Amino acid sequence: MNESLFDAQSPEAPAALAASLAPPAAPGHYDELRGIATPPETPRAAAAWQSTVLYDTASPPEQAAPAPVAPAADDRGGQVPLAPSWAHFFEHLGSGGFEDLPRRAISLERQIRDNGVTYNVYADADGPQRPWSLDLFPLIVSPESWAQIEAGVLQRVRVLDQVMADVYGPQQLLAEGLLPPALVQGHPGYLRAMHGVRPPGDTWLHIAAFDLARGPDGNWWVMSQRTQAPSGLGYLLENRLAIARQFPQAFANLQVQRLAATYSAMMEGLQRMCPAGQPPHIALLTPGPYNETYFEHAYLARYLGITLVEGNDLTVRDQRLYLKTLQGLRPVHGLMKRLDDQFLDPLELRPDSTLGVPGLLQAIRAGNVLVANMPGSAFLESPALLGFLPALARRLIGEKLQLPALPTYWCGERAAMEAVLPQLGDCAIKSTYPDIDSHASFEAVLGAHMGRRELDEWAGRIVRQGEAHTVQNYMPLSQMPTWTQDFGRGHIAQRSMLLRVFAISDGPRSWRVLPGGLARLAGRDAQIASMQRGGSSADVWVRTKGEVDRTTLLQPHATPASLARHRAPVTSRAAENMFWLGRHTERAENAVRLARLTIDLLAGEDHSSRALMTWLHRLALRNALVPPEVPSLPKSRRVFERALISELGDVDQGGSVGYSLRCIRQSAAAVRERLSQDHWNQIVRAESDFLRRRAEQAGEKAEGGYAAGAALRLLESASTALAAMTGAQTDRMTRDDAWRLLSIGRHIERLSFLSSALEAGFTTGSVHEVSGFEAMVALFDSTITFHARYQQRRDVATLVDLLMLDGDNPRSLSWVTHTLRKRIAKLAGSAPDKLTALSYDLPDPDAWTLETLCDAGADGQYPALVQLFAACEGAAYHVSDAIGTRYFTLTSESLRSVGA
């Protein structure tokens, strides 16, 4: 870029500069930036597109004129000017103008990363999350274009809703031959269990998504439609917040329509249609944290103020749906599902599904729960249906479709198949039953990318299995400007794009179109706009000629009821994962401290003490730091040390540091929406850094002292990371019931570990030796306090005083037990300073006395101490089981309904 270009002062300079810097769209594509079509490269390409229009069964609106074709230059020999909306955008970039675009691109990338916006391409449980890809420039849609889109989408969602009502009702469309039975009853997405159901508000579709493309003629065309669980409503919100922040001046001056009013209308509509409950309880059903769009599930639930749930959070009792919470069963009246229909109910649909709710379909049939969208809409997503919708629209609503779909041919009809076979080279071949395991399914392919032999092979498949194949005419996608920094300071490039728009129900059989959408951009040199194929997204700015709707979900006059709507209950699943997050965090800290202590002692001169070696070996075995078959420490110190170091990074066996770090990450992933981004980053980084460094050490084949030194450095790094996690858990989390369970989990683990360590120290006699005494104090992380308080005294009384009775030492048994009792009582909702029955299952530290505990007895074995250690360890396990029964599985007396 020439520096002088950024110094132009005239008002027209920014738009003129953009026109000069931005390349035209590829030949044959519509250029969004300039509002014109670029001429095709060859007459054959032009003819192919013209044939698309000839074969279309639903013509574009009469008022839409063909787009002008771009000349090489304007009448004065200069660059072709920008479309008015884009010129307006570049004129209001702000004081930095083009010079500031590289900084804004970096700022946008940082914002997406800091906000934790991710899109997993079905990442496995151990894989990293992929950051969401968002382009700097928005797609700008003029009021005229939006009017065409809005009218056409509203019309289509009305038709689709009535198609579902007929298919699951009188089935007149099948009887009249307007719908082939193979596309309905032969489609695996058709649910016979839903036949005869009447949905709340007589509305089947509450959210429908339509993928649109602008053709070279300048008109918008429907490419596909999504009705099961359309994604994008959360991502487009994040896109809007991020891009509006980068271009506040342009956003304000272009009169971009806001989004909040539509989301508010959707929630009000769902609440009105819910069959019971005032106010109704609505939840969002997600497949879980490893779903590709889990981020937006959590984001959307927070934005709308509804509960994010997984299938095992819900249960059906007496044909009603309930949420399992810490306080018992809470009725659920509405469910926004982000789960494909086949996984919803293992009793009636896929029996191997662990994502759904047994009995959910029966609750729907009984009319006790609203589900958005109602199950059974998967057959509407078949591309083959697009070819039948024009006739269906005339039959159902008596209107001609205003928004055309690309000409689509279902090869289950012989006439259509014979007509389309000679055109395969200019078409896209799609599966009639996409993403369905029980049918032949395949990725869409473009005939233009295939040779003659490959086309013949596809033609053979189509002839043999015509009903499984649908052929759609190819249309070059319009291209929009994007900002890329592939080289230098950045430049404007053109990318093919698809626009996804959403029809949202705002009441019984009433819809509105969200004034915006999600633009998906194809990758560089690609023609298919797909996030799964490395594409990116862009915000969509819909301009309005009237007043901008400034509705907000923030209520100016909050009431207790409105505030309570945003306090989602703690589900039993979330509580259980928080509980185990606390336990695994404490377990990892204990493993790190014990491993460091053991390696330190083995490298010193204290390994001559048989009692100390026996104590270390017993603790290492109990905490699974070494395999059971390893020779005992007193017999083979070197073999034991090697086994301990080699097991540190084992992620398959419980007890190792690597295994505990992985468990922390997996538990945290299940409650990702409850953790701050910093906390989550700490957890992910701790595991990946530990395992990476451990693998590097193993590759170096270190031996002897170097192996011990490297292991100690690795453990020190892990200890630092765990300290940061603990700080986030104790200082940066709201003290609700979920946090209390996290804390309870930590203290149960601590009580069990420390009690067993003390018990082993006394039964082996190691605490009666100087080295064993010091090792015990170090394991309790109390060395500095001990020496400051007791100087050189090393007797049982000082050990018991600091490690058992000291109420100010967070690692003493007294402090841990007192804390557990209080937090269990508060979890159960008891009055202040009042304990519950479960609290009394733990020993009472107030009954412990130094005189009783330090009585050595006739044999010098301190029977009261050893008995108390066993009681504390047993109580920890008992309380853990009782909490699981009472709060997680809901199989005890807490099995009750609240708020019914």
NORRAPE-V713307 format. One record per backbone hydrogen bond with DSSP energy under -0.5 kcal/mol. CO is the residue of the C=O (numbers start at 1). NH is the residue of the N-H. E is the energy in kcal/mol with one decimal. If there is no record, write none. Layout:
# NORRAPE-V713307
co | nh | e
CO | NH | E
CO | NH | E
This chain:
# NORRAPE-V713307
co | nh | e
2 | 5 | -1.6
2 | 6 | -0.6
3 | 6 | -1.1
4 | 7 | -1.1
5 | 8 | -0.9
10 | 13 | -1.6
12 | 16 | -2.6
13 | 17 | -3.1
14 | 18 | -2.5
15 | 19 | -2.3
16 | 20 | -1.9
17 | 21 | -2.1
18 | 22 | -2.5
26 | 29 | -2.1
29 | 38 | -2.5
30 | 32 | -0.8
30 | 479 | -3.0
31 | 35 | -2.0
31 | 36 | -1.1
33 | 83 | -2.7
36 | 31 | -3.8
37 | 70 | -4.1
38 | 28 | -0.9
42 | 46 | -1.6
43 | 47 | -2.4
44 | 48 | -2.4
45 | 49 | -1.8
46 | 50 | -2.3
47 | 51 | -2.3
48 | 52 | -1.0
49 | 52 | -0.6
49 | 53 | -1.2
50 | 54 | -1.7
51 | 55 | -2.0
52 | 56 | -0.7
53 | 56 | -0.6
61 | 64 | -1.2
63 | 65 | -0.8
68 | 37 | -3.1
74 | 77 | -2.3
78 | 74 | -1.7
83 | 87 | -2.6
84 | 88 | -2.3
85 | 89 | -1.9
86 | 90 | -2.4
87 | 91 | -1.8
88 | 92 | -0.8
89 | 92 | -1.1
90 | 93 | -1.0
92 | 250 | -0.6
94 | 97 | -0.8
96 | 99 | -0.8
96 | 100 | -0.5
97 | 100 | -1.2
98 | 101 | -1.5
100 | 104 | -2.2
101 | 105 | -2.5
102 | 106 | -1.9
103 | 107 | -2.6
104 | 108 | -2.6
105 | 109 | -2.1
106 | 110 | -2.3
107 | 111 | -2.3
108 | 112 | -2.4
109 | 113 | -2.0
110 | 114 | -3.2
111 | 115 | -2.2
112 | 117 | -2.1
113 | 116 | -1.1
116 | 118 | -0.6
117 | 132 | -2.5
119 | 121 | -0.6
120 | 122 | -2.5
124 | 127 | -1.7
130 | 119 | -2.9
132 | 134 | -0.6
133 | 537 | -1.9
138 | 140 | -0.6
139 | 141 | -0.5
139 | 541 | -3.2
141 | 543 | -2.4
142 | 146 | -2.5
143 | 147 | -2.0
144 | 148 | -1.5
145 | 149 | -2.2
146 | 150 | -3.4
147 | 151 | -2.1
148 | 152 | -1.9
149 | 153 | -2.8
150 | 154 | -2.3
151 | 155 | -1.7
152 | 156 | -2.2
153 | 157 | -2.5
154 | 158 | -1.5
155 | 159 | -1.8
156 | 160 | -2.7
157 | 161 | -2.2
158 | 162 | -1.9
159 | 163 | -2.2
160 | 164 | -2.1
161 | 165 | -2.2
162 | 166 | -2.0
163 | 167 | -2.8
164 | 168 | -2.4
166 | 169 | -1.4
166 | 171 | -2.4
168 | 196 | -3.0
171 | 175 | -1.6
172 | 176 | -2.4
173 | 178 | -1.8
173 | 179 | -1.2
174 | 177 | -0.9
180 | 183 | -1.4
180 | 184 | -0.6
181 | 184 | -1.0
181 | 185 | -0.6
181 | 186 | -2.2
184 | 187 | -1.3
187 | 190 | -2.1
189 | 191 | -0.5
189 | 378 | -0.6
190 | 192 | -0.8
191 | 194 | -1.9
192 | 195 | -1.5
194 | 197 | -2.0
197 | 199 | -0.6
199 | 202 | -2.2
200 | 203 | -1.2
202 | 204 | -0.5
204 | 206 | -0.6
204 | 374 | -2.2
206 | 505 | -2.8
208 | 503 | -3.1
209 | 226 | -2.9
210 | 212 | -0.7
210 | 501 | -2.3
211 | 223 | -3.4
211 | 224 | -1.1
212 | 499 | -3.0
213 | 215 | -0.6
213 | 221 | -3.0
214 | 478 | -0.6
215 | 218 | -2.5
217 | 67 | -0.9
219 | 215 | -2.6
221 | 213 | -2.4
222 | 406 | -2.1
224 | 211 | -2.2
226 | 209 | -2.6
232 | 236 | -2.5
234 | 238 | -1.8
235 | 239 | -2.8
236 | 240 | -2.1
237 | 241 | -2.3
238 | 242 | -2.3
239 | 243 | -2.7
240 | 244 | -2.4
241 | 245 | -1.1
242 | 246 | -0.9
243 | 247 | -2.0
247 | 251 | -2.5
248 | 252 | -1.9
249 | 253 | -2.2
250 | 254 | -2.0
251 | 256 | -1.2
252 | 255 | -0.8
255 | 544 | -1.8
259 | 262 | -1.0
259 | 263 | -1.4
260 | 264 | -2.6
261 | 265 | -2.4
262 | 266 | -2.3
263 | 267 | -2.2
264 | 268 | -2.4
265 | 269 | -2.5
266 | 270 | -2.5
267 | 271 | -2.4
268 | 272 | -2.1
269 | 273 | -1.9
270 | 274 | -1.3
279 | 278 | -0.5
280 | 282 | -0.6
281 | 333 | -2.4
281 | 334 | -1.8
282 | 307 | -1.3
283 | 285 | -0.6
283 | 336 | -3.0
284 | 286 | -0.6
284 | 309 | -2.9
285 | 338 | -2.6
288 | 291 | -1.7
291 | 294 | -1.6
292 | 120 | -2.1
293 | 296 | -0.6
293 | 297 | -1.3
294 | 298 | -2.2
295 | 299 | -2.6
296 | 300 | -2.9
297 | 301 | -2.1
298 | 302 | -2.1
299 | 303 | -2.4
300 | 304 | -2.6
301 | 305 | -1.1
301 | 306 | -2.1
307 | 284 | -3.3
307 | 309 | -0.6
309 | 286 | -2.8
310 | 313 | -2.0
311 | 314 | -1.7
313 | 324 | -3.3
315 | 317 | -0.5
315 | 322 | -3.0
317 | 320 | -1.2
320 | 317 | -2.4
321 | 332 | -2.6
322 | 315 | -2.3
323 | 325 | -0.8
323 | 330 | -2.7
324 | 572 | -3.0
325 | 328 | -1.4
328 | 325 | -2.5
329 | 898 | -3.7
330 | 323 | -3.4
333 | 275 | -0.5
333 | 370 | -2.4
334 | 283 | -2.1
335 | 337 | -0.7
335 | 372 | -3.0
336 | 285 | -2.8
340 | 343 | -1.7
341 | 344 | -2.2
342 | 350 | -1.8
344 | 357 | -3.3
345 | 348 | -0.8
345 | 349 | -2.9
349 | 351 | -0.6
350 | 353 | -1.5
355 | 311 | -0.5
357 | 360 | -2.1
359 | 363 | -1.7
360 | 364 | -2.1
361 | 365 | -2.8
362 | 366 | -1.9
363 | 368 | -2.1
364 | 367 | -1.6
370 | 335 | -2.5
371 | 373 | -0.6
372 | 337 | -2.2
377 | 380 | -1.7
378 | 381 | -1.6
379 | 382 | -1.0
382 | 385 | -1.6
383 | 386 | -1.2
384 | 387 | -0.9
385 | 388 | -1.6
385 | 389 | -1.0
386 | 389 | -0.5
386 | 390 | -0.5
388 | 392 | -1.9
389 | 393 | -2.8
390 | 394 | -1.8
391 | 395 | -1.9
392 | 396 | -2.8
393 | 397 | -2.3
393 | 398 | -0.9
393 | 399 | -1.1
402 | 61 | -0.5
402 | 404 | -0.7
404 | 222 | -2.9
407 | 473 | -2.4
409 | 411 | -0.7
409 | 471 | -2.6
410 | 413 | -1.7
412 | 414 | -0.6
413 | 417 | -2.5
414 | 418 | -2.8
415 | 419 | -1.8
416 | 420 | -1.8
417 | 421 | -1.9
418 | 422 | -0.6
420 | 423 | -1.7
421 | 424 | -1.3
423 | 426 | -2.5
424 | 427 | -1.7
426 | 474 | -1.7
427 | 447 | -3.1
428 | 430 | -0.6
428 | 472 | -2.9
429 | 445 | -1.9
430 | 470 | -2.8
431 | 383 | -0.5
431 | 434 | -0.6
433 | 436 | -1.1
435 | 437 | -0.6
436 | 439 | -1.1
439 | 441 | -0.6
445 | 429 | -2.8
446 | 449 | -1.4
447 | 450 | -1.8
451 | 455 | -2.3
452 | 456 | -2.1
453 | 457 | -2.0
454 | 458 | -2.2
455 | 459 | -2.5
456 | 460 | -2.0
457 | 461 | -2.0
458 | 462 | -2.6
459 | 463 | -2.2
460 | 464 | -2.1
461 | 465 | -2.9
463 | 466 | -0.5
465 | 468 | -1.0
466 | 469 | -1.7
468 | 432 | -2.2
469 | 411 | -2.0
470 | 430 | -3.5
471 | 409 | -3.1
472 | 428 | -3.5
478 | 497 | -1.9
479 | 32 | -2.6
479 | 33 | -0.5
480 | 495 | -2.0
482 | 484 | -0.6
482 | 493 | -2.6
484 | 491 | -2.7
487 | 490 | -1.2
491 | 484 | -2.6
492 | 23 | -0.5
493 | 482 | -2.8
495 | 480 | -2.2
496 | 522 | -3.0
498 | 500 | -0.5
498 | 520 | -2.8
499 | 212 | -3.7
499 | 501 | -0.6
500 | 518 | -2.3
501 | 210 | -2.5
502 | 504 | -0.5
502 | 514 | -2.4
503 | 208 | -2.2
504 | 512 | -2.5
507 | 510 | -1.8
510 | 506 | -1.6
510 | 507 | -0.9
512 | 504 | -3.5
512 | 514 | -0.5
514 | 516 | -2.6
517 | 519 | -0.5
517 | 540 | -0.5
518 | 500 | -2.5
519 | 521 | -0.5
519 | 538 | -1.9
520 | 498 | -2.3
521 | 536 | -1.6
523 | 526 | -2.1
527 | 529 | -0.6
528 | 523 | -0.5
528 | 530 | -1.0
530 | 533 | -0.8
530 | 535 | -2.0
531 | 534 | -1.2
536 | 521 | -3.3
537 | 135 | -3.2
538 | 519 | -1.9
539 | 139 | -3.3
539 | 541 | -0.5
540 | 542 | -0.7
541 | 141 | -3.1
541 | 543 | -0.7
542 | 257 | -3.0
548 | 550 | -0.7
553 | 555 | -0.6
556 | 558 | -0.6
559 | 563 | -2.6
560 | 564 | -2.2
561 | 565 | -1.3
562 | 566 | -0.5
563 | 566 | -1.0
564 | 567 | -1.7
566 | 568 | -0.9
569 | 571 | -0.8
570 | 326 | -1.5
571 | 575 | -2.6
572 | 576 | -2.4
573 | 577 | -2.3
574 | 578 | -2.3
575 | 579 | -2.5
576 | 580 | -2.2
577 | 581 | -2.0
578 | 582 | -2.1
579 | 583 | -1.9
580 | 584 | -2.9
581 | 585 | -2.0
582 | 586 | -2.2
583 | 587 | -2.8
584 | 588 | -2.5
585 | 589 | -2.1
586 | 590 | -2.6
587 | 591 | -2.4
588 | 592 | -2.6
589 | 593 | -2.5
590 | 594 | -2.7
591 | 595 | -2.5
592 | 596 | -2.5
593 | 597 | -2.3
594 | 598 | -2.4
595 | 599 | -2.5
596 | 600 | -2.4
597 | 601 | -2.5
598 | 602 | -2.4
599 | 603 | -1.4
600 | 604 | -0.6
601 | 604 | -0.8
601 | 606 | -0.5
605 | 608 | -0.6
606 | 609 | -1.9
608 | 610 | -0.8
609 | 613 | -2.2
610 | 614 | -2.7
611 | 615 | -2.3
612 | 616 | -2.5
613 | 617 | -2.5
614 | 618 | -2.5
615 | 619 | -2.3
616 | 620 | -2.6
617 | 621 | -2.3
618 | 622 | -2.5
619 | 623 | -2.2
620 | 625 | -2.8
620 | 626 | -0.8
621 | 624 | -1.4
627 | 630 | -1.6
632 | 635 | -0.8
632 | 636 | -2.1
636 | 640 | -2.1
637 | 641 | -2.6
638 | 642 | -2.4
639 | 643 | -2.3
640 | 644 | -2.6
641 | 645 | -2.5
642 | 646 | -2.6
643 | 647 | -1.6
644 | 648 | -0.5
645 | 648 | -1.0
647 | 650 | -1.5
648 | 658 | -2.9
650 | 659 | -0.8
653 | 656 | -1.1
656 | 660 | -2.3
657 | 661 | -2.4
658 | 662 | -2.0
659 | 663 | -2.3
660 | 664 | -2.2
661 | 665 | -2.0
662 | 666 | -2.4
663 | 667 | -2.6
664 | 668 | -2.6
665 | 669 | -2.2
666 | 670 | -1.2
667 | 671 | -0.6
668 | 671 | -1.1
669 | 672 | -1.2
671 | 674 | -2.2
672 | 675 | -1.3
676 | 680 | -2.5
677 | 681 | -2.7
678 | 682 | -2.3
679 | 683 | -1.9
680 | 684 | -2.5
681 | 685 | -2.7
682 | 686 | -2.4
683 | 687 | -1.7
684 | 688 | -2.3
685 | 689 | -2.8
686 | 690 | -1.9
687 | 691 | -2.5
688 | 692 | -2.3
689 | 693 | -2.6
690 | 694 | -2.3
691 | 695 | -2.2
692 | 696 | -2.2
693 | 697 | -2.1
694 | 698 | -2.2
695 | 699 | -2.1
696 | 700 | -1.2
697 | 701 | -0.5
697 | 702 | -1.0
698 | 701 | -1.0
703 | 706 | -1.0
703 | 707 | -0.7
704 | 707 | -0.5
704 | 708 | -1.5
705 | 709 | -2.9
706 | 710 | -2.7
707 | 711 | -2.2
708 | 712 | -2.3
709 | 713 | -2.0
710 | 714 | -2.1
711 | 715 | -2.6
712 | 716 | -2.3
713 | 717 | -2.0
714 | 718 | -2.1
715 | 719 | -2.4
716 | 720 | -1.9
717 | 721 | -2.0
718 | 722 | -2.5
719 | 723 | -2.0
720 | 724 | -1.7
721 | 725 | -1.9
722 | 726 | -2.7
723 | 727 | -2.2
724 | 728 | -2.0
725 | 729 | -2.2
726 | 730 | -2.4
727 | 731 | -2.2
728 | 732 | -1.3
734 | 736 | -2.2
736 | 740 | -2.3
737 | 741 | -2.0
738 | 742 | -1.8
739 | 743 | -2.7
740 | 744 | -2.9
741 | 745 | -2.7
742 | 746 | -2.1
743 | 747 | -2.4
744 | 748 | -2.5
745 | 749 | -2.0
746 | 750 | -2.2
747 | 751 | -2.6
748 | 752 | -2.2
749 | 753 | -2.4
750 | 754 | -2.7
751 | 755 | -2.0
752 | 756 | -2.1
753 | 757 | -2.1
754 | 758 | -2.4
755 | 759 | -2.6
756 | 760 | -2.4
757 | 761 | -1.9
758 | 762 | -2.1
759 | 763 | -2.4
760 | 764 | -2.1
761 | 765 | -0.7
761 | 766 | -0.7
761 | 767 | -1.5
765 | 768 | -1.3
766 | 769 | -1.7
769 | 773 | -2.9
770 | 774 | -2.5
771 | 775 | -2.0
772 | 776 | -2.1
773 | 777 | -2.1
774 | 778 | -2.3
775 | 779 | -2.3
776 | 780 | -1.5
777 | 782 | -2.2
778 | 781 | -1.8
782 | 786 | -2.4
783 | 787 | -2.3
784 | 788 | -2.1
785 | 789 | -1.9
786 | 790 | -3.2
787 | 791 | -1.3
790 | 793 | -2.2
795 | 799 | -1.9
796 | 800 | -2.9
797 | 801 | -2.6
798 | 802 | -2.1
799 | 803 | -2.7
800 | 804 | -1.6
800 | 805 | -2.0
801 | 806 | -0.8
803 | 813 | -1.9
804 | 814 | -1.6
805 | 807 | -0.6
806 | 809 | -0.9
806 | 815 | -0.6
808 | 810 | -0.7
809 | 812 | -2.4
812 | 816 | -2.4
813 | 817 | -2.4
814 | 818 | -2.6
815 | 819 | -2.4
816 | 820 | -2.4
817 | 821 | -2.4
818 | 822 | -2.1
819 | 823 | -2.4
820 | 824 | -2.4
821 | 825 | -1.9
822 | 826 | -2.4
823 | 827 | -2.0
824 | 828 | -1.6
825 | 830 | -2.1
826 | 829 | -1.1
831 | 834 | -2.0
836 | 840 | -1.4
838 | 841 | -1.0
839 | 842 | -1.5
843 | 845 | -0.8
844 | 847 | -1.7
845 | 848 | -1.6
849 | 853 | -2.3
850 | 854 | -2.0
852 | 855 | -1.2
854 | 856 | -0.8
856 | 861 | -0.8
856 | 862 | -1.7
857 | 860 | -0.8
862 | 866 | -2.2
863 | 867 | -2.4
864 | 868 | -2.1
865 | 869 | -2.5
866 | 870 | -2.0
867 | 871 | -2.1
868 | 872 | -2.6
869 | 873 | -2.3
870 | 874 | -2.6
871 | 875 | -2.5
872 | 876 | -2.0
873 | 877 | -1.6
874 | 878 | -2.3
875 | 879 | -2.9
876 | 880 | -1.9
877 | 881 | -2.2
878 | 882 | -2.4
879 | 883 | -2.5
880 | 884 | -2.0
881 | 885 | -2.2
882 | 886 | -2.6
883 | 887 | -2.8
883 | 888 | -0.7
884 | 888 | -1.2
884 | 889 | -2.4
885 | 891 | -1.7
885 | 892 | -0.6
892 | 895 | -1.6
894 | 896 | -2.1
896 | 329 | -3.9
898 | 331 | -0.7
